[in-house]
């Protein structure tokens, strides 16, 4: 099991280069095709409906500005690919906002790499709920790179948040190509007595055996906490010196509004290491 197509979102944010580096390293490791996509930020439905008037000079100036931003991101991506030595790659400019443009291409990719929302660095092409929108709507695993924090490796010491749910199962299975290259995978289970039917008599034993059959070196730890599990998980990741978190993404969408579960919301807001989420 490997990733054969990796998609990375490109923009001019301060962490875009790091996001591209992470995606490139994964593509090289799996000999995958890497697609870098920048978006203009104008919904494709406007173009389809013919609601854009070329006779409006102010609108033309704004559209040209958005297009130029995307072109700069594409040019930087191409240069990085040559420097990293990625064998197979392509760049795309999508006339759409980020959720629509990346979400559509994600369906033809094995892994999507995006950035965590940084509200201190707003973008004209990316809505604040972009990462969670892709998690909830793409049907693909999404690796979210934080806008803060320093890390030199990704997925060498991953931490899995395991609660035996469907979403958690999807995330673990989707992460296997990365987990197989890890030095050690830690599996954390919080408050298993709250859902005893899900974990059985020995919490973590089944998921450890499942991963071991894939040749993955794994350790399981069980934790009891009365505080917010999201913060407890982040604290544990820090204590273990983890360089990636794997977890299910919980929530639902109400039209464009994302209604996320408490743990998911905490992680999306406070992550300092890359997080692989699946829904």
N, C-alpha and C positions, 0 to 999 in steps of 0.2 A: 504493500500500500504506500503510494507516494502522491505528492501533489504534482500534477502535470501542467496546470495553468494557475498562475498566481496573479491577482489583480491588486494594484496599489493606487490609491487616490493621490493625485498630485495637486499641489497648490503652492502659494508663495509664503506660507506660514513658516515660522522660525524652526519648526521641527519636521518640516517636510523632508529635508535631506536625511534625517535619521530614519524616518519611516521608509524611505526608498532603500536605504542601506539594509534595514531589517528584511524587507521584501527580497532584495537582491541576494542576500545570503541564503535565504530559504530556497530561492529559485536555483541557485548554483548547487546547493546540497542535493536537491531532488532532480537536477537536470530538467527543470521546468521552464515553460514559456512564461515570460513576465510581461504583463500589460500595464503600462502606466497611463492613467486616464485623468485628464484635467477637464473641468466643466466650466462653462461660461457663466452659469448661474441664472440663465433665462430658461424658464420652463419650455420643454419641447412642445407642449400643447399650444403655446402662443404661436410658434412657427407653423404648426399643423393647421391652426384655425385661420391663419392669414391675418392676424391682428397686429402685426408689426408693419408700420408704415415707413417706408424709406424716405418719405417726404419730410419727416420730422427731423431737423438737423440735431436737436438736442438728444433725441433718442439714438440717432446714428452715432453720435460722439460717445454716448454711454455704452452702446453695444460694442463699439470698437475698443473701448477701454477694457471691457470684460474679456474680449477676444485676445487682446494683447497680453493680459495677465495669464490666460491659459497657455498661450504660445510660449511665454517665458518659462513656465513650469515644464512644458514639454521639452524645450531646449536644454534645460538643466538636467532633466531625466536622461536624455540621450547621452549627454556628456558623462554622467555618472555610470551609465551602463557600460560604456567603453572603458572607463577607469576600473570598474569592478570586474570586468571580463565576463559579463553575462552573455552566454552564447546565443540565446534566442529571446528577443524582446520586440515589442512594438509600442508605439505611443498613439493615443487617441484624444481628440478634443470632442467632447459631447456638448451639444447645444441643449443644456438642461441644467437644473439645479442638482446639487450633489446627490441627494437621495434618489431622485429619478434616474440620473445618468449612471451612477455607480451601481444602484440596485438592479438595473436592467442587465448590465454586463456581468454582475456577480453570478447570475444564474448559469453562466457558461464558464465559470471558474471553479477551482477546487478550494481556494482560500482567498479571502479579501483582507487587505491590510489598510486600515484607516487610522486617523488620529483622534485622540480624545478631544472633546470640545474645550477650548480655552476661551472663556468669556471675556478675558482681557485682550484678546486678539481676534475680534470679530471679522468675518469674511463676507463679501457681497455674494458669494456663490454657495455658501454652506450654512444651512440652518442649524441652530443650537442642538437640536435633537438628532443630528445626522448619524452618530455612531449607533444609537439605540434603534433608529429607523432601519438601518442596514441589518442589524442583528435580528430584528423582528420580521423583516419583510423579504430578505434575500434568499432564505433557505440554504444559506452557506455559512461555514464557520468564519468568524470575523476576528482578526487579530487587531486589537486596539492598542496603539502606541501612545503612552502618556505624554502630556505636554511639559511635564517636569520630572525630575529624577534622573540619576545617572546610572547606566548599566552598560557593561561591555559585552555581555553575552545574552542570548535569548534561548530559552528552552534547554539549557544545560542542567539546570536545577529547578524544574517546574514543580509547582504545587497544584494539586487537584482538589477543588472543593467538591466533595462527594456527598450527595444526599439521596442517591438511588432513584432520582426522578427521571422522567423522560428527557427533560432538557439537559440534565447532568450527563445522562447516558450519551446523548448526541454529542455533547462537547468532548467527552473523553474519546469517543470513537473518531470524531473529526480531527482530534489532536494526535492520533497515533503516529503519523509520519514524523512529527516533532518529538514525541515521547520516546520513540525508538532510538533516537540519537542522543538522548539525555544521559548524563552520568548517573543520576539517581532521581527517581520520581517520588515525591512525597504525596500521600493521599491523606487529607484531613477530613474527619467526620465530626460535626458538632451536634451535640445533644441527640444522640441516636435513639434514646429512650422515648423521645417525642413521637417517633414513627417506627416502632419496633417491627412491624410487619415488613417494612422496606429493607431493613438491615439484617434481620435474622439474629441468631444467637451470638454470632461473632461478627460484629460490625466491621466491614472492610475486607473480610476474608474473600468474599466472592469477587469483588473488583480487583483485588490483588492477584488472585489466581488468573483472572481474565487477562490482565496486563502481562503477567509473567509468561503466559502462553505466546505472547507476541515478542518475547525476548526482552522485555522491559524490566529493569531492576527497580523494585518498588518497596517502599516502606509505608506503613499505615499508622496513623496516630488518631486517637479518639479524644475529644475535648468536650468539656462541659462549661457552658457560659450562660450567665444570666443577662449579659449585655448584648448590644447589637452584634449579630453574627458577622456582618460586613466589616465592622471595625476590628473584631476579633480575628477575622481572616487576614486582614491587612497587617495586623500586628504579628501574626504567626509567620506570614511571608517574610517580614523583616527579620524576625528571629532566626529563620531557617536560611536566610540569605538567598531566597528564591529569586529567579530571574524571569519567571513567567507564571501567571495564574490561569488555570483552566477551570471554567465553570459554566453552568447553564445560564442563559439569559431569560429572566422571568418577567412577564408582563403581557400587555395587549395594546393594540392601537385602537383609538377612537377617531376615525378619519385620519388626520395627520398627527394628532396628539398622542404621545407615547405615555402610557400609564405603566410605570415600571414597579416591580416588587422592591421591598425595602433593601434587601441585600444587594440586588443588582444596581439600584440607584446609588447606594453608598460606594460601591466599587467604581462605577462610572464617574463619579464626582471626585473620588479621592485616590485613585490608583497612582502608583509611582513606578510600577513595572508593567510590561505588556500583559494584556489580558486576552485570552482566547475565549470567546463566547459563542455558543450556539443556542438556538431556540427550537 
